[in-house]
Amino acid sequence: MTNTRLEQDYDRALGWYPTRWRRTHGPAMLGTLLDVADGEGRTRPAHGELAELRWQGLRERVNVLVPGDVRVLAASIGTGAAAGFALVYLLAVSWVPWGPPPGTAWPDLPAFGPFRNPGVLFAVPILLGALAALGRQRMLAHLAGVLAVLGIVVARITVQATENWNGPGTTTLVTVAALVVVANTGAPRDRRALGSAFGVVTAGLALFVGLQLPTGHPFEATLLTDGSWWGAGVTPALLGVVGVLVLVAVGGLVRGRHTVPAAALAVAWMPWALAGTITLRYFAAEDGASVLMAVGSTLMALTALVIARRVPQRSRRERA
């Protein structure tokens, strides 16, 4: 069945796979596809077969950059971190159930129903996605991610339409979008990593949002604006310190040959690095530190990924 339209269709679909994969597995895969089609008496690909081949090819290309086991762990950490951010932001900025009703403390603040800003539009889907991941409902978790992205878009449009000075601002929306992306890079099926990330992020954010160290009046403020979230709570200095701690942790994991956790942690840190880059530039006016945060975090992630792609392969050969 050489030089047939069927073979050409399959060959074009296999072109979506990485070059190295095609050199190693392409001829055998093409032969298998043709044999199956011949056995079934088909002269055309089965319904949806080409789309599935292209999708799998894209997944293989992603695996070349970020190995599958790294994506699973990074997605698990990212899901927990996103849920922690969403929960604390919802309670401390968007809702504030312990504060006065919207419109009383700040009469000029456009209310969003019972909320002080439309952050609930992305916070709730993120929290539901984390619950779905804990219940091993992968498709529901990814669907929640899509709803969270839509919530980010609608929140942005709402802020522009109502001129709500309480946001969510660009820094918040960009950070949340990045957290959602990381949470959906793979299947968040590592519940221990998800729970640990949720606990650490929730406790850390709640502590520093409550402390508001730059104000000198810890645990006194009952209302927090979107700007104060970044200016007094999750400050550029705090993100810088955490970035150094993450760098030390990634380095220690690499030295201990725990390359997958190292790479996953480095990837999961990137949304926070993005937040640090923005806040250092626009909140602290530290251009040099902002560039250092962006470049340093990117190099850390790339280096950890390169090592993760190489070391596990050698380890498997040694064990074999």
C-alpha positions in Angstrom: 0.0 0.0 0.0 2.9 2.3 -0.7 2.3 5.7 -2.2 -1.4 5.6 -1.4 -3.5 8.5 -0.1 -3.9 6.6 3.1 -0.1 6.3 3.6 0.3 10.0 2.8 -2.4 11.0 5.3 -0.8 8.9 8.0 2.7 10.2 7.1 1.5 13.8 7.4 -0.1 13.1 10.8 3.1 11.5 12.1 4.9 14.7 11.0 3.4 16.3 14.2 5.8 14.1 16.2 9.3 15.3 17.2 12.0 14.5 14.6 13.9 12.1 16.9 10.7 10.2 17.6 10.0 9.9 13.9 13.5 8.6 13.1 13.2 6.0 15.8 9.5 4.9 15.7 8.1 6.5 12.6 8.5 3.7 10.1 7.2 1.0 12.5 4.3 3.2 13.5 3.4 3.9 9.9 3.6 0.2 9.0 1.3 -0.7 12.0 -1.2 1.9 11.0 -1.3 0.6 7.4 -1.6 -3.0 8.5 -4.5 -2.2 10.8 -6.3 -0.3 8.1 -5.6 -3.1 5.6 -7.0 -5.7 8.0 -10.1 -3.6 8.5 -10.5 -3.1 4.8 -10.2 0.7 5.1 -8.7 3.0 2.4 -9.1 6.1 4.6 -8.1 6.8 8.2 -10.7 5.9 10.8 -12.9 8.7 12.2 -10.9 10.9 14.5 -7.7 8.9 14.0 -5.7 11.7 12.3 -6.7 14.2 15.0 -5.7 11.7 17.7 -2.3 11.2 16.0 -1.7 14.9 15.8 -2.7 15.4 19.5 -0.3 12.6 20.6 2.4 14.2 18.4 1.9 17.5 20.2 2.1 15.7 23.5 5.4 14.1 22.5 6.7 17.5 21.5 5.8 18.8 24.9 7.4 15.8 26.6 10.6 16.7 24.8 10.6 20.1 26.6 9.0 19.0 29.9 9.0 15.3 30.7 5.6 13.7 31.6 6.6 12.9 35.2 7.7 16.5 35.7 4.4 17.8 34.3 2.4 15.6 36.6 4.2 16.9 39.7 4.3 20.5 38.6 0.6 20.4 37.8 -0.1 18.9 41.3 2.0 21.6 43.0 0.5 24.3 40.7 -3.1 23.2 41.5 -2.5 23.4 45.2 -0.7 26.7 44.9 -3.5 28.2 42.8 -6.1 27.0 45.2 -4.2 28.5 48.1 -3.9 31.9 46.3 -7.6 31.8 45.3 -8.8 31.0 48.8 -6.9 33.7 50.6 -7.5 36.3 47.9 -11.2 35.5 47.9 -11.5 35.8 51.7 -9.1 38.7 52.2 -9.9 40.9 49.1 -12.9 39.9 47.2 -15.4 38.8 49.8 -14.1 39.8 53.4 -17.1 38.2 55.2 -16.0 39.6 58.5 -15.9 43.2 57.2 -18.7 45.7 56.7 -21.0 45.2 53.7 -19.7 46.5 50.3 -20.5 50.1 49.8 -20.3 51.1 53.5 -16.6 51.3 54.2 -15.8 52.6 50.7 -18.9 54.3 49.3 -17.2 54.9 45.9 -16.4 51.2 45.5 -18.5 49.5 42.8 -19.8 46.3 44.4 -20.0 43.0 42.6 -23.1 41.6 44.3 -22.0 40.7 47.8 -18.3 40.9 46.8 -15.9 43.8 46.7 -14.5 42.9 43.3 -15.1 40.2 40.7 -12.2 38.0 41.8 -14.8 35.4 42.8 -15.2 34.6 39.1 -11.8 32.9 38.9 -11.4 32.0 42.6 -14.3 29.6 42.8 -13.5 27.6 39.6 -9.9 27.2 40.8 -11.0 25.9 44.2 -13.5 23.5 42.5 -10.7 22.4 40.2 -8.5 21.5 43.2 -11.4 19.5 44.7 -11.8 17.7 41.4 -8.1 16.9 41.3 -8.2 15.5 44.8 -11.1 13.4 43.7 -9.1 12.2 40.7 -11.6 13.7 38.4 -9.0 14.9 35.8 -11.4 16.1 33.1 -13.4 18.1 35.7 -10.2 19.6 37.0 -9.2 20.7 33.5 -12.7 22.0 32.8 -12.5 24.1 36.0 -9.2 25.5 34.6 -11.0 26.6 31.4 -13.8 28.2 33.5 -11.1 30.0 35.6 -9.6 31.4 32.4 -13.0 32.6 31.3 -13.5 34.1 34.8 -10.2 36.0 34.4 -11.4 37.5 31.1 -14.8 38.4 32.4 -13.3 39.9 35.6 -11.0 42.1 33.5 -13.9 43.3 31.3 -16.0 44.0 34.5 -13.2 46.0 36.1 -12.8 48.1 32.9 -16.6 48.6 32.6 -17.2 49.5 36.3 -13.8 51.3 36.9 -13.4 49.3 40.1 -10.2 50.6 41.7 -10.2 47.5 43.9 -9.4 45.3 40.9 -8.5 42.6 40.3 -5.6 44.4 38.8 -3.3 43.3 36.1 -0.7 41.9 38.4 -3.4 39.7 40.1 -4.9 38.5 36.8 -1.6 37.7 35.2 -0.4 35.8 38.2 -3.6 33.8 38.4 -3.5 33.0 34.7 0.0 31.7 35.1 -1.0 29.6 38.1 -3.9 28.1 36.0 -1.5 27.3 33.1 0.9 25.5 35.4 -1.9 23.6 37.1 -3.0 22.3 33.7 0.4 21.3 32.3 -0.3 17.7 33.3 -2.6 15.5 35.3 -2.6 16.8 38.9 -2.8 13.3 40.4 -0.1 13.6 43.1 -2.5 14.4 46.0 0.3 14.7 48.6 2.1 17.4 46.5 -1.2 19.2 45.9 -2.1 19.2 49.6 1.3 20.3 50.7 1.4 23.1 48.2 -2.1 24.2 49.2 -1.1 24.2 52.9 2.1 26.1 52.4 0.7 28.7 50.1 -2.5 29.2 52.1 -0.6 29.5 55.5 2.1 31.8 54.0 -0.3 34.1 52.2 -2.6 34.3 55.2 0.3 35.1 57.5 1.9 37.8 55.4 -1.4 39.4 54.3 -2.3 39.6 58.0 1.0 40.9 59.1 1.3 43.6 56.3 4.8 44.2 57.4 5.4 47.5 55.5 2.5 49.2 57.4 4.0 48.5 60.9 0.5 47.6 62.1 0.2 43.8 62.0 -3.2 42.2 62.1 -5.0 45.5 62.5 -6.5 46.0 59.0 -9.8 44.3 58.4 -10.1 45.4 54.8 -7.5 44.8 52.1 -7.5 46.2 48.6 -6.1 44.5 45.6 -3.2 47.0 45.6 -2.5 46.4 49.3 -2.4 42.7 48.5 0.8 43.2 46.6 2.0 46.4 48.2 1.7 45.4 51.9 1.0 41.6 51.9 2.6 39.7 49.1 5.4 42.2 48.8 8.2 42.3 46.2 10.7 41.7 49.0 8.8 38.7 50.2 8.7 37.2 46.7 12.4 37.9 46.3 13.2 36.0 49.6 11.0 33.1 48.6 12.7 33.0 45.2 16.1 32.6 46.9 14.6 29.8 49.1 13.2 28.0 46.0 16.6 28.3 44.3 18.3 26.7 47.3 15.7 24.0 47.4 16.0 23.2 43.7 19.8 23.1 44.0 19.6 20.7 46.9 17.2 18.4 45.1 19.4 18.4 42.0 22.5 17.6 44.1 20.6 14.7 45.7 19.6 13.5 42.2 15.9 14.2 42.9 15.7 15.7 39.4 12.0 15.4 38.8 11.0 17.2 42.0 13.6 19.8 41.3 12.3 20.5 37.8 8.7 20.4 39.0 9.3 22.9 41.8 11.2 25.2 39.4 8.3 25.1 36.9 5.7 25.6 39.6 7.7 28.7 40.9 7.4 30.5 37.5 4.0 32.2 38.2 5.4 33.6 41.4 8.5 34.7 39.6 6.2 36.5 37.1 4.5 38.2 40.0 7.8 39.1 41.6 9.1 40.5 38.3 6.0 42.7 37.9 5.9 43.9 41.5 9.6 44.6 41.7 9.3 46.7 38.6 6.0 48.6 39.2 5.6 48.5 43.0 9.2 48.7 44.2 10.7 50.5 41.2 13.6 48.0 41.3 14.3 47.5 37.6 17.5 45.5 38.2 16.0 43.2 40.7 13.0 42.7 38.4 15.3 41.6 35.5 17.3 39.4 37.9 14.0 37.7 39.1 12.9 37.0 35.5 16.2 35.8 34.1 17.3 33.9 37.2 14.0 32.0 37.6 13.9 31.2 33.9 17.4 29.9 33.9 16.7 27.9 37.0 13.7 26.2 35.4 15.5 25.5 32.1 18.5 24.1 33.8 16.4 21.8 36.1 14.4 20.6 33.1 17.5 19.8 31.1 18.9 17.8 34.0 15.6 16.1 34.6 15.5 14.9 31.0 19.0 13.4 31.1 19.6 12.0 34.6 16.4 9.8 34.8 17.3 8.2 31.4 20.7 7.3 32.7 19.3 6.0 35.9 16.8 3.7 34.1 19.6 2.3 32.0 21.7 1.7 35.0 18.9 -0.1 36.8 18.2 -2.2 33.7 
